[in-house]
């Protein structure tokens, strides 16, 4: 979610780009869109598990996710980590495995939709994200408890 560990991994990925290894970079940055877009999709699919305010906030997080900014998910994790983190983590894991197995490469240190223009195997770059967002959204939706009718 953009903290110090994320910055260390970004530095490592930039070193890998310099060394000509674009696949490691792709495995990391294919994940940046997954958590916020998984939460957004979950608010659409599982309406009874989110308040109206959550759905509005998820739209903002989704816009951030499209351009590779994961931090829009932080408010949801702070509020309900036990039900949000497993889905977003498994979704990111699916993205990494899909990107690795399909030979996705990325010569720029950025995630989201924009790097698709320079990605090696751009169809699978997008495919890894789409599949992982759906997987993450379903897991988040299954784990979350329904919202009380008076809290909507």
N, C-alpha and C positions, 0 to 999 in steps of 0.2 A: 504494500500500500504506500510505497514511496519513502519509507523510513531508511535508516542507516544501512540495513542489510541490503535493501533494494539498490541503494547507491553503490555499495561495494560490488554487487553483481553487475550493475551497469558499467562500472569501471573495468571489470573483468571482460565484459562483452566488447567494450571498445578496444581493449587490448587484443581480443580475438579477431576483431575486424582488421586491426593493423597487421595481424599475422596472416590474414587472408582466410580465416575460418568464419564464414558468414552463417553457418548452420547453427552454431551455439547462440549467436545473437538472435536468430529467428526464434529459437526455442524459448528464449526469455521474453522477447517483445511481443510474441503472438498472444501472450497472456494478459497484456495490459487492458484490453477491452473486455475481457471475460467477466470479472466481478461486477462492474456497474451495469453491463448489459444483461447479465444473468438476473440481477435483482430487478431491473426494469421489466424484463420478460416475465418474471415471476409475478410481478404486480398486475400484469395483464392476464395471465393464465389463471392465477389463484386470487381472484378479486376478494374473496371472503377472508383472506388472511392478511389484508393490508388496509390501512385507513386511507381516506381520501388524501390526507396530508402526505402519507407515505408514497402514494402514487404520483403526486406532484413532485415530491423530492426525487423520486426515482427517474422522472423524466430529465431532470437536471443532471443527475448522475449518468444517465444514458448518453446525453450529449457529450459529456466529458469522456465517457468510455469510447465513443466513436473516434475521437481524436487521440486515444491512447492514454488518457488520464484516469488512473484507477482510484484516486482519492475520493471520488464522489460516493464510494461505497462505505467510507469510514463511518458516517453517522449511523448507518444501518447496523454495522458491526458493533459499534459502541452500544447501541440499544439492545441488540439481540445476537450476540456473538455465537452462542451455542447453536443457533438455528441458521445463521447466515454463513459462517465460515466453512463448515463442511462442504456445502454446495459449491461455494466459490473456489475452494481449494481443489476439489475433485474436478470441477470444470477446467481449472487451469492445468491440472495434471493431464487431462484429456487433450488439451491444446498442445502441450509440450510433446506428448507421445505422438500425436498426429503429425505435428510439424517435423519431428525427428524421423519418423518412419516414411514420410513422403518426400523427404529431401528439400524441405523449404529452406531457403537461405535469405538473409536480409543484410545488405551492406550498409545500412544506416541504423544508428542507435535510437530508434523510435518505434512505437507501436501504433495501434489504431488503423484507420483505413488508408491514410496517406502513403505509407510505405509500400502498399500493394503495387504502386507504379514501378518500383525498382526491385521487388521481391523476386527471388528465384522460385519458380513454381507458384505463381500468384493465385491460381485457382485453389490450391491446397492451403495457401496462407489464409485465404478467406474461409475455406471449408473448415479448417482447424478451429477458427474462431466461431463460426456458426454452430458447428456440432457441440463445441464446448459450452457455448452460451446456453444452448437448449438443455444440455445435461445439467449444468449448474442451476438453471432456473427450475427445472423439475425437482431437483434435490432440495433446493431452498424451499420451494412450495410444499413439498411433502413434509419437511421437518417443521415448518412454521405452524404455530397454532392459529386457529381461526380467531379473528378479532370479534370481540363482543359487539353486539348490535348497537349499543349505546356509545361505543367508542369510535364508530365510523364517522 
